[in-house]
Each structure stands twice: as C-alpha cells, then as structure tokens.
Amino acid sequence: MRIHDVLQAKAISEVITVGPDAGVRDLLALLAEHNVGALIVSADGTSLDGIVSERDIVRHLHHDGTVVNNTVGAIMTAVVQTCTPDTTVDELMATMTSMRIRHVPVVEDGALVGIVSIGDVVKHKIDRLEFERDQLDSYVNQGA
C-alpha cells in the first residue's frame, strides 16, 4: 500500500493552505472551519513554506500568551517532513511514529499534492485489514 492509495480514499482531497503573513486568529478560524489539526503554510497555495498545527499554537501559547497576535510565519514549523505518493504506508507510519508527527505533506516533483494525517493512515490500514478479513471469511465459508 502506498500513500497514493490513502490520498485517493480520502473523502476530501483539497489541501487547505494558509499564508505565512496571515494572523494566528485567521489560522484558528481556518482550523475550526475545516475541522483539521494542521494546515500547510504556502505563500502561493502550491508551494510548501512550512506547516502549522494545533500543537504549534499550544506550544507558543504556553510561552507567550499573546501568540494570537502573531503571524503564522512566526509560529510555523519551517523544516517539514514530507513524503511522496510512492512512499509506502508502513514507511510513513514508521516516520510519523519516530518523529512524533501527525501530519505529513505529500509532494511530487516539488509540488504539493496532498496531506496525510495519522488518522488517514490508520483508517486506511483498518479498511485494508477488514477487506482481507472478509476475503478470508468468504473463502473459508465457501466450502461449508
């Protein structure tokens, strides 16, 4: 299984981005509006300038209660772990676990093509296991 399969199975494939000059309050509104935990930071909507998550907001809030008055660029993670559509699900799961990250942008030929969350990966794995279980059950019960 590859990340390409995970992206195709997602109900919503649109990647929501926010500009680095946007305010943190705008970021909060976008996270709530789209019910997501992270957004890609992109000046033009297609490049990858960074990523910003609920976790980034909380960490900055702990140190500076005025974080909501900052820009997204001031709190984003600039060095971003990415994957490609050809990355295997197991490889990405290992990366997410070892780096303790929950969202990974998918990049192909330098262009942003999607974002995968740990929830997307787990759902895909569960769906695949249920399919295999059903196939085995069908095979076993064929002879009965």
Backbone hydrogen bonds, N-H to C=O, Kabsch-Sander energy under -0.5 kcal/mol:
donor,donor_aa,acceptor,acceptor_aa,energy
3,I,87,T,-2.6
4,H,85,P,-2.3
5,D,2,R,-1.1
6,V,2,R,-1.2
7,L,3,I,-2.7
8,Q,4,H,-2.1
9,A,5,D,-1.4
10,K,6,V,-0.8
10,K,7,L,-0.7
13,S,11,A,-0.5
16,I,14,E,-0.7
18,V,40,I,-2.2
22,A,19,G,-1.4
24,V,70,N,-2.2
25,R,68,V,-0.8
27,L,23,G,-2.0
28,L,24,V,-2.7
29,A,25,R,-2.0
30,L,26,D,-2.2
31,L,27,L,-2.7
32,A,28,L,-2.3
33,E,29,A,-2.8
34,H,30,L,-2.4
35,N,31,L,-0.7
36,V,31,L,-1.7
39,L,52,V,-2.7
40,I,16,I,-1.5
41,V,50,G,-2.8
42,S,18,V,-2.1
42,S,40,I,-0.6
49,D,41,V,-2.7
49,D,47,S,-0.7
50,G,41,V,-1.3
51,I,77,T,-1.9
52,V,39,L,-2.4
54,E,37,G,-2.3
57,I,53,S,-1.8
58,V,54,E,-2.5
59,R,55,R,-2.5
60,H,56,D,-2.2
61,L,57,I,-2.6
62,H,58,V,-2.1
63,H,59,R,-1.0
64,D,60,H,-2.5
67,V,64,D,-1.7
69,N,66,T,-2.5
70,N,67,V,-2.1
72,V,22,A,-2.8
73,G,20,P,-2.9
74,A,71,T,-0.8
75,I,71,T,-0.6
75,I,72,V,-1.4
76,M,72,V,-1.8
77,T,51,I,-3.2
78,A,76,M,-0.7
80,V,78,A,-0.9
83,C,105,P,-1.9
87,T,84,T,-1.5
89,V,1,M,-2.2
92,L,88,T,-2.3
93,M,89,V,-2.7
94,A,90,D,-2.1
95,T,91,E,-2.2
96,M,92,L,-3.0
97,T,93,M,-2.2
98,S,94,A,-2.7
99,M,95,T,-2.5
100,R,96,M,-0.8
101,I,96,M,-1.7
104,V,116,V,-2.7
106,V,114,G,-3.3
107,V,83,C,-3.0
107,V,105,P,-0.6
108,E,111,A,-2.8
111,A,108,E,-2.0
112,L,46,T,-1.5
113,V,106,V,-3.1
114,G,106,V,-1.2
116,V,104,V,-2.6
118,I,102,R,-2.0
121,V,117,S,-2.0
122,V,118,I,-2.6
123,K,119,G,-2.5
124,H,120,D,-2.2
125,K,121,V,-2.4
126,I,122,V,-2.7
127,D,123,K,-2.8
128,R,124,H,-2.2
129,L,125,K,-2.4
130,E,126,I,-2.7
131,F,127,D,-2.1
132,E,128,R,-2.4
133,R,129,L,-2.6
134,D,130,E,-2.5
135,Q,131,F,-2.3
136,L,132,E,-2.5
137,D,133,R,-2.8
138,S,134,D,-2.4
139,Y,135,Q,-2.2
140,V,136,L,-2.8
141,N,137,D,-2.4
142,Q,138,S,-0.7
142,Q,139,Y,-0.7
143,G,139,Y,-0.6
143,G,140,V,-0.5
